[in-house]
């Protein structure tokens, strides 16, 4: 199985060290991030899910622990907006160039603002989707921030 994706190519181009982790992706499943964490034997708080949102009608990307829920109010505030909603999966796929269940904050077709859950950045390493269903990458949180173009660290998940 080839593991080269726009996300992994973006990390390589930025000379960011990362480890590829593959697992058997199960289609149609809820809580993909929790499934990925279990499949690779990682702490769900360190396996981050990538959620595409719209803040005041503008696209953005929120990266939070797979065991957390996104607070739309706090997402809107993190991006300096008033209201946030989840982006429709088909729109997210067109915007990012990735399939739902394989969206990464790295190497997206169209770069959008990215915000990480602050608590997720305290770990030595985090795991984030590598741009394909069943592919995760493990890297330092600071490198994840740099590779995603920085982003607001003040995003808070509820629960």
Backbone as JSON Lines, residues from 0, in Angstrom:
{"i":0,"aa":"X","n":[0.85,-1.18,0.0],"ca":[0.0,0.0,0.0],"c":[0.9,1.24,0.0]}
{"i":1,"aa":"X","n":[0.7,2.11,-0.97],"ca":[1.5,3.34,-1.06],"c":[1.06,4.32,0.02]}
{"i":2,"aa":"X","n":[2.02,4.92,0.69],"ca":[1.68,5.85,1.76],"c":[2.01,7.29,1.4]}
{"i":3,"aa":"X","n":[2.34,7.54,0.13],"ca":[2.6,8.92,-0.28],"c":[1.27,9.61,-0.55]}
{"i":4,"aa":"X","n":[1.05,10.72,0.13],"ca":[-0.17,11.51,-0.04],"c":[0.25,12.98,-0.1]}
{"i":5,"aa":"X","n":[-0.64,13.88,-0.48],"ca":[-0.28,15.29,-0.4],"c":[0.17,15.7,1.01]}
{"i":6,"aa":"X","n":[-0.42,15.08,2.03],"ca":[-0.06,15.4,3.43],"c":[1.37,14.95,3.73]}
{"i":7,"aa":"X","n":[1.71,13.71,3.39],"ca":[3.06,13.22,3.69],"c":[4.09,13.93,2.82]}
{"i":8,"aa":"X","n":[3.72,14.26,1.59],"ca":[4.65,15.01,0.73],"c":[4.9,16.41,1.3]}
{"i":9,"aa":"X","n":[3.86,17.04,1.86],"ca":[4.01,18.37,2.47],"c":[4.95,18.29,3.68]}
{"i":10,"aa":"X","n":[4.8,17.25,4.5],"ca":[5.68,17.07,5.65],"c":[7.13,16.84,5.21]}
{"i":11,"aa":"X","n":[7.3,16.0,4.18],"ca":[8.65,15.73,3.67],"c":[9.27,17.0,3.08]}
{"i":12,"aa":"X","n":[8.49,17.77,2.33],"ca":[9.0,19.0,1.72],"c":[9.43,20.01,2.79]}
{"i":13,"aa":"X","n":[8.73,20.0,3.92],"ca":[9.06,20.91,5.03],"c":[10.17,20.34,5.92]}
{"i":14,"aa":"X","n":[10.66,19.15,5.54],"ca":[11.72,18.47,6.31],"c":[11.32,18.23,7.77]}
{"i":15,"aa":"X","n":[10.06,17.85,7.93],"ca":[9.52,17.55,9.26],"c":[9.57,16.04,9.48]}
{"i":16,"aa":"X","n":[10.23,15.6,10.55],"ca":[10.28,14.16,10.82],"c":[8.92,13.65,11.29]}
{"i":17,"aa":"X","n":[8.53,12.5,10.75],"ca":[7.27,11.87,11.15],"c":[7.36,10.38,10.91]}
{"i":18,"aa":"X","n":[6.48,9.66,11.58],"ca":[6.38,8.21,11.42],"c":[5.02,7.89,10.82]}
{"i":19,"aa":"X","n":[4.99,7.04,9.82],"ca":[3.74,6.58,9.22],"c":[3.17,5.42,10.04]}
{"i":20,"aa":"X","n":[1.87,5.46,10.29],"ca":[1.18,4.39,11.01],"c":[-0.04,4.0,10.17]}
{"i":21,"aa":"X","n":[-0.1,2.74,9.78],"ca":[-1.23,2.28,8.97],"c":[-2.11,1.35,9.79]}
{"i":22,"aa":"X","n":[-3.4,1.39,9.49],"ca":[-4.35,0.5,10.15],"c":[-5.47,0.19,9.17]}
{"i":23,"aa":"X","n":[-6.28,-0.81,9.5],"ca":[-7.4,-1.19,8.64],"c":[-8.57,-0.26,8.9]}
{"i":24,"aa":"X","n":[-8.83,0.63,7.96],"ca":[-9.93,1.58,8.05],"c":[-11.25,0.84,7.81]}
{"i":25,"aa":"X","n":[-12.23,1.1,8.64],"ca":[-13.55,0.49,8.49],"c":[-14.53,1.58,8.06]}
{"i":26,"aa":"X","n":[-15.03,1.49,6.85],"ca":[-15.93,2.5,6.29],"c":[-17.28,2.5,7.02]}
{"i":27,"aa":"X","n":[-17.9,3.67,7.06],"ca":[-19.23,3.81,7.62],"c":[-19.28,3.79,9.13]}
{"i":28,"aa":"X","n":[-18.17,3.92,9.77],"ca":[-18.1,3.84,11.22],"c":[-18.14,5.23,11.85]}
{"i":29,"aa":"X","n":[-18.82,5.35,12.96],"ca":[-18.77,6.59,13.74],"c":[-17.45,6.64,14.5]}
{"i":30,"aa":"X","n":[-17.08,7.83,14.92],"ca":[-15.91,8.02,15.77],"c":[-14.65,7.39,15.16]}
{"i":31,"aa":"X","n":[-14.34,7.84,13.95],"ca":[-13.19,7.32,13.21],"c":[-11.9,7.51,13.99]}
{"i":32,"aa":"X","n":[-11.75,8.66,14.65],"ca":[-10.53,8.93,15.42],"c":[-10.34,7.93,16.55]}
{"i":33,"aa":"X","n":[-11.42,7.58,17.24],"ca":[-11.31,6.6,18.33],"c":[-10.97,5.22,17.79]}
{"i":34,"aa":"X","n":[-11.54,4.88,16.63],"ca":[-11.22,3.61,15.99],"c":[-9.73,3.58,15.62]}
{"i":35,"aa":"X","n":[-9.24,4.68,15.06],"ca":[-7.83,4.76,14.67],"c":[-6.94,4.61,15.9]}
{"i":36,"aa":"X","n":[-7.28,5.29,16.99],"ca":[-6.49,5.21,18.22],"c":[-6.41,3.77,18.72]}
{"i":37,"aa":"X","n":[-7.55,3.1,18.72],"ca":[-7.57,1.71,19.18],"c":[-6.76,0.82,18.24]}
{"i":38,"aa":"X","n":[-6.9,1.03,16.94],"ca":[-6.22,0.2,15.95],"c":[-4.7,0.32,16.02]}
{"i":39,"aa":"X","n":[-4.2,1.5,16.35],"ca":[-2.75,1.69,16.41],"c":[-2.22,1.61,17.84]}
{"i":40,"aa":"X","n":[-3.11,1.39,18.8],"ca":[-2.7,1.25,20.2],"c":[-2.21,2.55,20.82]}
{"i":41,"aa":"X","n":[-2.86,3.66,20.48],"ca":[-2.44,4.96,20.99],"c":[-3.51,5.56,21.9]}
{"i":42,"aa":"X","n":[-3.09,6.46,22.76],"ca":[-3.98,7.18,23.66],"c":[-4.9,8.08,22.81]}
{"i":43,"aa":"X","n":[-6.24,7.95,22.94],"ca":[-7.15,8.78,22.15],"c":[-6.94,10.28,22.32]}
{"i":44,"aa":"X","n":[-6.39,10.7,23.46],"ca":[-6.13,12.13,23.68],"c":[-4.96,12.62,22.83]}
{"i":45,"aa":"X","n":[-4.13,11.69,22.37],"ca":[-2.98,12.07,21.54],"c":[-3.21,11.78,20.05]}
{"i":46,"aa":"X","n":[-4.33,11.14,19.75],"ca":[-4.71,10.92,18.35],"c":[-5.71,12.03,18.01]}
{"i":47,"aa":"X","n":[-5.31,12.91,17.12],"ca":[-6.1,14.09,16.82],"c":[-6.94,13.9,15.56]}
{"i":48,"aa":"X","n":[-8.18,14.38,15.63],"ca":[-9.05,14.32,14.46],"c":[-9.09,15.69,13.81]}
{"i":49,"aa":"X","n":[-9.22,15.68,12.49],"ca":[-9.25,16.9,11.69],"c":[-10.68,17.17,11.28]}
{"i":50,"aa":"X","n":[-11.22,18.29,11.72],"ca":[-12.61,18.64,11.43],"c":[-12.66,19.93,10.61]}
{"i":51,"aa":"X","n":[-13.35,19.87,9.5],"ca":[-13.49,21.05,8.66],"c":[-14.78,21.77,9.07]}
{"i":52,"aa":"X","n":[-14.64,23.06,9.29],"ca":[-15.76,23.88,9.76],"c":[-15.88,25.12,8.89]}
{"i":53,"aa":"X","n":[-16.99,25.82,9.09],"ca":[-17.18,27.12,8.46],"c":[-17.47,28.11,9.58]}
{"i":54,"aa":"X","n":[-16.69,29.17,9.62],"ca":[-16.85,30.21,10.62],"c":[-17.3,31.47,9.89]}
{"i":55,"aa":"X","n":[-18.51,31.9,10.21],"ca":[-19.11,33.04,9.51],"c":[-19.02,32.85,8.0]}
{"i":56,"aa":"X","n":[-19.22,31.61,7.56],"ca":[-19.24,31.28,6.13],"c":[-17.88,31.04,5.52]}
{"i":57,"aa":"X","n":[-16.8,31.21,6.3],"ca":[-15.44,31.0,5.78],"c":[-14.9,29.65,6.25]}
{"i":58,"aa":"X","n":[-14.2,28.92,5.37],"ca":[-13.67,27.61,5.76],"c":[-12.52,27.72,6.75]}
{"i":59,"aa":"X","n":[-12.44,26.73,7.63],"ca":[-11.36,26.63,8.6],"c":[-11.22,25.17,9.0]}
{"i":60,"aa":"X","n":[-10.14,24.87,9.69],"ca":[-9.82,23.5,10.09],"c":[-9.54,23.48,11.58]}
{"i":61,"aa":"X","n":[-10.21,22.59,12.3],"ca":[-10.01,22.42,13.74],"c":[-9.42,21.03,13.98]}
{"i":62,"aa":"X","n":[-8.36,20.97,14.78],"ca":[-7.69,19.71,15.07],"c":[-7.77,19.5,16.58]}
{"i":63,"aa":"X","n":[-8.5,18.45,16.98],"ca":[-8.77,18.21,18.4],"c":[-8.56,16.73,18.73]}
{"i":64,"aa":"X","n":[-8.38,16.4,20.01],"ca":[-8.25,14.99,20.4],"c":[-9.46,14.18,19.95]}
{"i":65,"aa":"X","n":[-9.2,12.93,19.56],"ca":[-10.26,12.08,19.03],"c":[-11.32,11.75,20.08]}
{"i":66,"aa":"X","n":[-11.0,11.91,21.35],"ca":[-11.99,11.62,22.4],"c":[-12.71,12.88,22.88]}
{"i":67,"aa":"X","n":[-12.56,14.0,22.17],"ca":[-13.19,15.26,22.57],"c":[-14.31,15.64,21.61]}
{"i":68,"aa":"X","n":[-15.18,16.51,22.08],"ca":[-16.25,17.07,21.26],"c":[-15.89,18.51,20.93]}
{"i":69,"aa":"X","n":[-16.27,18.96,19.75],"ca":[-15.97,20.31,19.32],"c":[-17.05,21.27,19.81]}
{"i":70,"aa":"X","n":[-16.65,22.36,20.41],"ca":[-17.57,23.42,20.81],"c":[-17.61,24.45,19.7]}
{"i":71,"aa":"X","n":[-18.73,24.57,19.02],"ca":[-18.84,25.51,17.9],"c":[-18.65,26.95,18.36]}
{"i":72,"aa":"X","n":[-19.11,27.25,19.56],"ca":[-18.95,28.6,20.1],"c":[-17.46,28.92,20.27]}
{"i":73,"aa":"X","n":[-16.71,27.97,20.81],"ca":[-15.28,28.18,21.03],"c":[-14.5,28.16,19.72]}
{"i":74,"aa":"X","n":[-14.94,27.37,18.76],"ca":[-14.3,27.36,17.44],"c":[-14.48,28.72,16.78]}
{"i":75,"aa":"X","n":[-15.69,29.25,16.82],"ca":[-15.95,30.57,16.23],"c":[-15.03,31.61,16.87]}
{"i":76,"aa":"X","n":[-14.92,31.57,18.2],"ca":[-14.07,32.53,18.9],"c":[-12.6,32.35,18.53]}
{"i":77,"aa":"X","n":[-12.15,31.1,18.38],"ca":[-10.75,30.84,18.05],"c":[-10.38,31.42,16.69]}
{"i":78,"aa":"X","n":[-11.35,31.48,15.78],"ca":[-11.1,32.02,14.45],"c":[-11.59,33.46,14.31]}
{"i":79,"aa":"X","n":[-11.97,34.08,15.42],"ca":[-12.39,35.48,15.39],"c":[-13.75,35.7,14.75]}
{"i":80,"aa":"X","n":[-14.61,34.69,14.84],"ca":[-15.95,34.8,14.24],"c":[-17.04,34.75,15.27]}
{"i":81,"aa":"X","n":[-18.28,34.8,14.77],"ca":[-19.45,34.78,15.66],"c":[-20.14,33.42,15.69]}
{"i":82,"aa":"X","n":[-20.12,32.71,14.55],"ca":[-20.84,31.44,14.47],"c":[-20.04,30.43,13.65]}
{"i":83,"aa":"X","n":[-20.09,29.17,14.08],"ca":[-19.4,28.1,13.37],"c":[-20.34,26.93,13.17]}
{"i":84,"aa":"X","n":[-20.18,26.25,12.05],"ca":[-20.93,25.03,11.75],"c":[-19.96,24.03,11.12]}
{"i":85,"aa":"X","n":[-20.29,22.76,11.25],"ca":[-19.5,21.73,10.58],"c":[-19.68,21.89,9.07]}
{"i":86,"aa":"X","n":[-18.61,21.67,8.33],"ca":[-18.67,21.73,6.88],"c":[-19.23,20.41,6.36]}
{"i":87,"aa":"X","n":[-20.05,20.48,5.33],"ca":[-20.59,19.26,4.72],"c":[-19.42,18.43,4.18]}
{"i":88,"aa":"X","n":[-19.48,17.09,4.35],"ca":[-18.38,16.24,3.91],"c":[-17.98,16.43,2.44]}
{"i":89,"aa":"X","n":[-18.97,16.56,1.55],"ca":[-18.62,16.72,0.13],"c":[-17.88,18.03,-0.12]}
{"i":90,"aa":"X","n":[-18.27,19.08,0.58],"ca":[-17.59,20.36,0.46],"c":[-16.17,20.27,1.03]}
{"i":91,"aa":"X","n":[-16.03,19.59,2.16],"ca":[-14.71,19.41,2.78],"c":[-13.79,18.63,1.83]}
{"i":92,"aa":"X","n":[-14.32,17.62,1.17],"ca":[-13.52,16.84,0.24],"c":[-13.05,17.68,-0.95]}
{"i":93,"aa":"X","n":[-13.95,18.49,-1.51],"ca":[-13.57,19.35,-2.64],"c":[-12.53,20.37,-2.22]}
{"i":94,"aa":"X","n":[-12.68,20.95,-1.04],"ca":[-11.78,21.99,-0.56],"c":[-10.39,21.45,-0.22]}
{"i":95,"aa":"X","n":[-10.35,20.3,0.43],"ca":[-9.07,19.76,0.91],"c":[-8.36,18.86,-0.09]}
{"i":96,"aa":"X","n":[-9.14,18.2,-0.95],"ca":[-8.56,17.21,-1.85],"c":[-8.44,15.84,-1.22]}
{"i":97,"aa":"X","n":[-8.94,15.68,0.01],"ca":[-8.9,14.41,0.73],"c":[-10.32,13.86,0.86]}
{"i":98,"aa":"X","n":[-10.44,12.54,1.04],"ca":[-11.74,11.92,1.3],"c":[-12.07,12.05,2.78]}
{"i":99,"aa":"X","n":[-13.36,12.21,3.1],"ca":[-13.79,12.21,4.5],"c":[-13.29,10.93,5.15]}
{"i":100,"aa":"X","n":[-12.78,11.05,6.36],"ca":[-12.16,9.92,7.04],"c":[-10.66,9.86,6.78]}
{"i":101,"aa":"X","n":[-10.19,10.73,5.88],"ca":[-8.77,10.78,5.56],"c":[-8.27,12.21,5.41]}
{"i":102,"aa":"X","n":[-9.01,13.16,5.99],"ca":[-8.64,14.57,5.87],"c":[-7.52,14.9,6.85]}
{"i":103,"aa":"X","n":[-6.5,15.55,6.33],"ca":[-5.34,15.96,7.11],"c":[-5.23,17.48,7.1]}
{"i":104,"aa":"X","n":[-4.67,18.07,8.15],"ca":[-4.43,19.51,8.1],"c":[-3.21,19.87,7.24]}
{"i":105,"aa":"X","n":[-2.46,18.86,6.82],"ca":[-1.25,19.08,6.02],"c":[-1.53,18.82,4.54]}
{"i":106,"aa":"X","n":[-1.02,19.67,3.69],"ca":[-1.11,19.42,2.25],"c":[-2.49,19.55,1.65]}
{"i":107,"aa":"X","n":[-3.36,20.32,2.28],"ca":[-4.7,20.51,1.73],"c":[-4.62,21.26,0.4]}
{"i":108,"aa":"X","n":[-5.55,20.95,-0.48],"ca":[-5.59,21.57,-1.8],"c":[-5.68,23.09,-1.68]}
{"i":109,"aa":"X","n":[-6.56,23.56,-0.8],"ca":[-6.69,24.99,-0.55],"c":[-6.34,25.22,0.91]}
{"i":110,"aa":"X","n":[-5.34,26.01,1.17],"ca":[-4.92,26.27,2.55],"c":[-5.96,27.14,3.25]}
{"i":111,"aa":"X","n":[-6.35,26.7,4.45],"ca":[-7.32,27.44,5.26],"c":[-6.71,27.63,6.65]}
{"i":112,"aa":"X","n":[-7.23,28.56,7.44],"ca":[-6.72,28.7,8.82],"c":[-6.93,27.41,9.61]}
{"i":113,"aa":"X","n":[-5.95,27.09,10.44],"ca":[-6.0,25.86,11.24],"c":[-5.82,26.23,12.71]}
{"i":114,"aa":"X","n":[-6.63,25.62,13.57],"ca":[-6.49,25.8,15.01],"c":[-6.42,24.43,15.68]}
{"i":115,"aa":"X","n":[-5.49,24.3,16.61],"ca":[-5.32,23.06,17.36],"c":[-5.87,23.23,18.76]}
{"i":116,"aa":"X","n":[-6.43,22.18,19.31],"ca":[-6.84,22.14,20.72],"c":[-5.57,22.29,21.54]}
{"i":117,"aa":"X","n":[-5.53,23.27,22.4],"ca":[-4.32,23.58,23.15],"c":[-3.84,22.42,24.01]}
{"i":118,"aa":"X","n":[-4.75,21.68,24.62],"ca":[-4.33,20.58,25.5],"c":[-3.61,19.48,24.71]}
{"i":119,"aa":"X","n":[-3.92,19.34,23.44],"ca":[-3.3,18.3,22.62],"c":[-1.84,18.61,22.33]}
{"i":120,"aa":"X","n":[-1.45,19.85,22.52],"ca":[-0.09,20.25,22.2],"c":[0.89,20.02,23.34]}
{"i":121,"aa":"X","n":[0.39,19.48,24.46],"ca":[1.26,19.23,25.6],"c":[1.96,17.89,25.55]}
{"i":122,"aa":"X","n":[1.55,17.01,24.65],"ca":[2.16,15.68,24.55],"c":[3.5,15.76,23.82]}
{"i":123,"aa":"X","n":[4.34,14.77,24.04],"ca":[5.63,14.72,23.34],"c":[5.41,14.48,21.85]}
{"i":124,"aa":"X","n":[4.44,13.62,21.53],"ca":[4.1,13.31,20.15],"c":[2.59,13.25,20.0]}
{"i":125,"aa":"X","n":[2.1,13.6,18.83],"ca":[0.68,13.47,18.5],"c":[0.55,12.65,17.21]}
{"i":126,"aa":"X","n":[-0.65,12.12,16.99],"ca":[-0.93,11.34,15.8],"c":[-2.08,12.03,15.07]}
{"i":127,"aa":"X","n":[-1.88,12.27,13.78],"ca":[-2.86,13.0,12.97],"c":[-3.01,12.27,11.64]}
{"i":128,"aa":"X","n":[-4.16,12.4,11.02],"ca":[-4.4,11.75,9.74],"c":[-3.33,12.14,8.73]}
{"i":129,"aa":"X","n":[-2.88,11.15,7.99],"ca":[-1.82,11.36,7.0],"c":[-2.33,11.61,5.6]}
{"i":130,"aa":"X","n":[-3.63,11.87,5.45],"ca":[-4.16,12.23,4.14],"c":[-4.79,11.09,3.38]}
{"i":131,"aa":"X","n":[-5.02,9.98,4.07],"ca":[-5.67,8.84,3.44],"c":[-6.32,8.01,4.53]}
{"i":132,"aa":"X","n":[-7.47,7.44,4.24],"ca":[-8.13,6.57,5.2],"c":[-7.18,5.42,5.54]}
{"i":133,"aa":"X","n":[-6.97,5.21,6.84],"ca":[-6.1,4.14,7.29],"c":[-4.64,4.53,7.4]}
{"i":134,"aa":"X","n":[-4.33,5.8,7.23],"ca":[-2.95,6.28,7.36],"c":[-2.88,7.43,8.34]}
{"i":135,"aa":"X","n":[-2.08,7.27,9.37],"ca":[-1.85,8.31,10.36],"c":[-0.37,8.63,10.37]}
{"i":136,"aa":"X","n":[-0.04,9.84,10.85],"ca":[1.36,10.21,11.02],"c":[1.58,10.63,12.47]}
{"i":137,"aa":"X","n":[2.72,10.22,13.02],"ca":[3.08,10.59,14.39],"c":[4.23,11.6,14.3]}
{"i":138,"aa":"X","n":[4.05,12.74,14.98],"ca":[5.05,13.79,14.94],"c":[4.95,14.67,16.17]}
{"i":139,"aa":"X","n":[5.93,15.53,16.34],"ca":[5.92,16.45,17.47],"c":[4.84,17.5,17.25]}
{"i":140,"aa":"X","n":[4.14,17.92,18.32],"ca":[3.07,18.91,18.16],"c":[3.55,20.23,17.55]}
{"i":141,"aa":"X","n":[4.76,20.65,17.9],"ca":[5.28,21.91,17.32],"c":[5.44,21.77,15.82]}
{"i":142,"aa":"X","n":[5.88,20.58,15.38],"ca":[6.02,20.33,13.94],"c":[4.66,20.31,13.26]}
{"i":143,"aa":"X","n":[3.66,19.76,13.94],"ca":[2.3,19.74,13.38],"c":[1.8,21.17,13.19]}
{"i":144,"aa":"X","n":[2.04,22.02,14.18],"ca":[1.65,23.43,14.06],"c":[2.35,24.09,12.88]}
{"i":145,"aa":"X","n":[3.66,23.89,12.78],"ca":[4.42,24.5,11.7],"c":[3.99,24.0,10.34]}
{"i":146,"aa":"X","n":[3.73,22.71,10.24],"ca":[3.35,22.11,8.96],"c":[1.96,22.55,8.5]}
{"i":147,"aa":"X","n":[1.12,22.93,9.45],"ca":[-0.24,23.35,9.09],"c":[-0.31,24.85,8.87]}
{"i":148,"aa":"X","n":[0.82,25.52,8.91],"ca":[0.84,26.95,8.7],"c":[0.65,27.7,10.0]}
{"i":149,"aa":"X","n":[0.93,27.06,11.11],"ca":[0.76,27.71,12.41],"c":[-0.63,27.46,12.93]}
{"i":150,"aa":"X","n":[-1.37,28.48,13.19],"ca":[-2.74,28.33,13.66],"c":[-2.88,28.77,15.1]}
{"i":151,"aa":"X","n":[-4.08,29.1,15.46],"ca":[-4.38,29.53,16.82],"c":[-4.3,28.32,17.74]}
{"i":152,"aa":"X","n":[-3.6,28.46,18.86],"ca":[-3.49,27.37,19.8],"c":[-4.59,27.43,20.86]}
{"i":153,"aa":"X","n":[-5.47,28.39,20.76],"ca":[-6.45,28.62,21.82],"c":[-7.76,27.87,21.62]}
{"i":154,"aa":"X","n":[-7.85,27.01,20.65],"ca":[-9.08,26.27,20.42],"c":[-9.32,25.29,21.57]}
{"i":155,"aa":"X","n":[-10.49,25.35,22.16],"ca":[-10.82,24.5,23.29],"c":[-11.96,23.56,22.93]}
{"i":156,"aa":"X","n":[-11.77,22.29,23.2],"ca":[-12.83,21.29,22.98],"c":[-13.63,21.15,24.27]}
{"i":157,"aa":"X","n":[-14.89,20.88,24.13],"ca":[-15.74,20.64,25.31],"c":[-15.92,19.14,25.47]}
{"i":158,"aa":"X","n":[-15.38,18.58,26.54],"ca":[-15.55,17.16,26.81],"c":[-14.58,16.36,26.08]}
